[in-house]
Amino acid sequence: MQAAALDRTFHALSDPTRRAMVQRLARGPASVSELARPLSISLPAVMQHLQVLEASGVVRSEKTGRVRTCSVEPKMLTLAERWIADRRELWERRLDRLGQYLEETRDEDEAEGEPK
């Protein structure tokens, strides 16, 4: 289930328009019209992007009267951040081991009289 949630999150964030919307919402809640204002797309297109963001769980919205207010859902972003951090840690450990191996190999070569 977590893999499917990550897939939806990364899909939602794969679009630059949706990333811009999330970036704006990171500063605080905004109405749909506030989100649409700086974008050069139609209001129906903004709504489609919001539907993708809501389906992924990255954004939530609530309607009060005629105004729909959107906000970021930190839980889903934290899940993606954790996944990325785990991958980074894995590769850092691998690169550290490679560096140690190369250092050991260099030391052995120097001990045998070969140049650096």
C-alpha positions in Angstrom: 0.0 0.0 0.0 2.9 2.4 0.8 4.3 1.8 -2.7 1.1 2.8 -4.3 0.9 6.0 -2.2 4.5 6.8 -3.2 3.6 6.3 -6.8 0.7 8.7 -6.6 2.8 11.2 -4.7 5.6 11.2 -7.2 3.2 11.3 -10.1 1.5 14.3 -8.6 4.8 16.1 -8.1 6.1 15.2 -11.6 4.3 18.1 -13.2 5.8 21.6 -12.9 2.4 23.2 -12.5 1.4 21.0 -9.6 4.8 21.5 -8.0 4.2 25.3 -8.3 0.9 24.9 -6.6 2.4 22.8 -3.8 5.1 25.3 -3.4 2.5 28.1 -3.0 0.5 26.0 -0.5 3.7 25.4 1.5 3.3 29.1 2.6 -0.2 28.5 3.8 -3.7 27.6 2.6 -5.0 29.3 -0.5 -8.3 29.4 -2.5 -8.4 27.9 -5.9 -8.6 31.3 -7.5 -5.4 32.4 -5.6 -3.7 29.3 -6.9 -4.8 29.9 -10.4 -3.8 33.6 -10.5 -0.1 33.2 -11.2 -0.6 30.3 -13.6 -1.1 30.8 -17.3 -3.8 28.0 -17.6 -7.5 28.0 -17.4 -9.5 27.5 -14.2 -10.7 24.1 -15.4 -7.1 23.0 -15.9 -6.2 24.2 -12.4 -9.1 22.1 -11.1 -7.7 19.1 -12.9 -4.3 19.6 -11.4 -5.9 19.9 -8.0 -7.8 16.7 -8.5 -4.5 14.9 -9.1 -2.9 16.5 -6.0 -5.9 15.6 -3.9 -6.1 12.0 -5.2 -2.4 11.6 -4.3 -3.1 12.9 -0.8 -0.5 15.7 -1.2 -3.2 18.4 -1.0 -6.6 18.5 0.7 -9.4 21.0 0.2 -12.6 22.1 1.8 -15.4 24.1 0.5 -17.0 26.9 2.6 -19.8 28.5 0.7 -18.5 29.2 -2.8 -14.8 29.2 -1.9 -12.7 26.1 -2.0 -9.6 26.4 0.1 -6.6 24.1 -0.4 -3.7 23.2 1.9 -0.8 20.9 1.9 -1.0 17.5 3.5 2.4 17.1 5.1 2.1 13.4 5.8 2.4 12.5 2.1 5.3 14.8 1.5 7.0 13.3 4.6 6.5 9.8 3.2 8.2 10.8 -0.1 10.9 12.7 1.8 11.6 9.6 3.9 11.8 7.4 0.8 14.3 9.7 -0.8 16.4 10.0 2.4 16.5 6.2 2.6 17.9 5.9 -0.9 20.4 8.7 -0.3 21.6 6.9 2.9 22.0 3.7 1.0 24.0 5.3 -1.8 26.2 7.2 0.7 27.1 4.0 2.5 27.9 2.3 -0.8 30.1 5.3 -1.9 31.8 5.3 1.5 32.6 1.6 1.1 33.9 2.3 -2.4 36.1 5.1 -1.1 37.5 2.8 1.6 38.2 0.1 -0.9 40.0 2.5 -3.3 42.0 3.9 -0.3 43.0 0.3 0.7 43.9 -0.5 -2.9 46.0 2.6 -3.2 47.8 1.8 0.1 48.5 -1.7 -1.2 49.9 -0.3 -4.5 52.1 2.1 -2.7 53.4 -0.7 -0.4 54.3 -2.7 -3.5 56.3 0.3 -4.8 53.8 1.4 -7.5 53.2 5.1 -7.9 50.0 6.8 -6.8 
